Structures are given as structure tokens and as C-alpha cells.
């Protein structure tokens, strides 16, 4: 998801021809090459916790971020939350079981 400026000019035995006007081309979107960073756990309660994160660096997004997957698991439970919209960078997990350890992973995606 990168912009390139392209110009064309013919070359032969006579020499170089005139240069075309600049044309800007953009590569297609691809999957992000990095996951969200700086995951923060706040508003910790007995049965809930708020999770937030920073967006991926623009150079690693490879297109507009269109959503996130938040996976949380324990030894007896696993769930994946689909968060639509790249601007939505937080989520509150509820109905957690007190004194249980959870593993949390956040992924992001583009249209690819």
C-alpha cells in the first residue's frame, strides 16, 4: 500500500524522447506486517478488564486497518471477539472468572 510516481520516456538510437506526465500509482493492500503495540490493561475489576492498544505504525499497515480480533483464553475457556473499525482500539472483557489467568492476543487486519 505504497504510492509510486511513474514517468515514461522512450529511448532509441536517435536519443531520448519526451518524458510523460507524472502518474501516481498505488500498490494493492496487503495484510499488516505488525500487530498492535502497547497493549494496556486498565479498569481491572473482579469480573471485567478494559484492554486498549496503539495502532500499528502506518508503514506496517499495508492499507487502512478495518478491524481487530481479540482472542482471550484460559485453561477452560477460549473466545474471539471481532472488533469492526480501525478506530476502535479498546474493548472491555466482561463475565470473567475471578482468580483465573487469561492470555490475550490482539490482531489487526486490512481488506486483505
N, C-alpha and C positions, 0 to 999 in steps of 0.2 A: 504494500500500500504506500508506494513511493511515487512522487512526481518526478518526471524526467522532461527536460526541454530538448527537443529534437529539431535539427536543421539538416537539410539535404542539399548537396551540391554535386553536379556531375563532373567527372574528370576523364579526359581522354588525351590523345596526342597533341591536340591544339591547346589544351590548358584546362583550367578550372572554370566551370560555368558559374552563373549567378547562384547565390545562396537563397534557398526558400525562406519564407517567413518562419519564425519560431513556432513550434507546436508543442503544447504541453500534453504529455501522456501520463497516465497513472496506472501503475500495476494493479492487478486484482487483489482483493482482500485475501488474507490467509489467517490461519489460526494464530493467536497471540504466542509469542515466544517467551513469555514470562507469566508467572502467576501474580495475583495481587500481593502487595507487600505491606508490612507494618500492620499485621492483624492485631487488633486491640480487643481485649475482653473488659467490659465495664458493666456497671449496674448489676453486679453479681448478687443474686438472691438465692434462697434455698431451692427454688424450682425454676429459675429463669436466669438468663445471662444475655447481655447485648454484645454482639460481635460487629466490629466495623473494620474497614481496611482502606488503604490508599489505592488509587487507580494505578494501573501499570504505566510505566513510562511510555510516552507517545511513540517513541522509536521502536518499542517492542509490542505495540498493539496490533499492527498489521491490518488496521481497519477500525471502524468505530466499535467499541465494546457494546454489545447488545444485551448482555446479561451475565449472571453468575450462577454457579452451582455451589451450594454449601452442603457438604457431607459431614454428618456427625455420627459417631459410633461409640458404643460401649461394648462390654463383653457380651451383653444380651440384647443389644438394640442397634439398629442402623437405619438412617433416613437420609434422603437427599432433598434439599429444598431448591426449587428452581426460582431464581430471582430475576425477573424481567426488567431490563433497562439498565444501561451502563452507569447512570447517575445514582442508582440505588446501591450504595456501598455500606449498608448496615442491615442487620437482621437480629431480632430478639428470639432466642430459642426459649420455648416455654414447656411446661409439663415435664421438666427434668426430674430425675430421681435424686434426692439428696444423698450425699456421700458416695456418689458414683463418678468414676473418671470417664470423661468423654474425650475422644480425639476429633478435632475439627480440621477440615480441609476446605479451602475456597479455590475454585477455578473460575476463569472468565472465558468468554467466547465472543467471536465476531459472527458475521453471517456465514462464515465458512466452517 
